[in-house]
Amino acid sequence: MRRRTFLTSAAAVAALPRALSAAEPGNFPVTRTEAEWKAMLSEQEYDVMREMGTERAFTSPLNDIKADGIFHCKGCDQAVYSSETKFDSGTGWPSFYEALPDSVGTQSDRSFFMVRTEVHCDRCGSHLGHIFDDGPEPTGKRHCINGVSLTFTEA
């Protein structure tokens, strides 16, 4: 009986919708209604940026950018990452070892039966990706970022 209870509980938890923890309106200087976000973003962008989804690996053209420049949040155009901190992590997502100062926020993400560090734009709350402790020096961090959350401006 315990096994059945455990399996039923696990299935119920897995069926819960993803939390909009980073994207709750009112917590950030730039806010929009759900309708405004949906009007300005594609379905995939909305899923990733507002519902904490993830784009498929190796699908973002930003993953291949080698030029000097700045990556901006697609939700509010805030500069969030410099090409100087970008590196090829081999994971299939644009990766950086450090964000620009005062541009991102983090919080614990306990979805999918694991604990990760979620990273979001600190101006509009848009979900950008996750931070892991397997990056290069000098920080040892890997900001694994969804390309659909960013735009790139060449220097």
Secondary structure, DSSP 8 states (H G I E B T S, - for coil): -HHHHHHHHHHHHHHS----GGG-TTSSSS---HHHHHHHS-HHHHHHHHH-----TT--GGGG--SSEEEEETTT--EEEEGGGEE--SSSS-EES---TT-EEEEEE-GGGS-EEEEEETTT--EEEEEES---TTT--EEEE-GGGEEEEE-
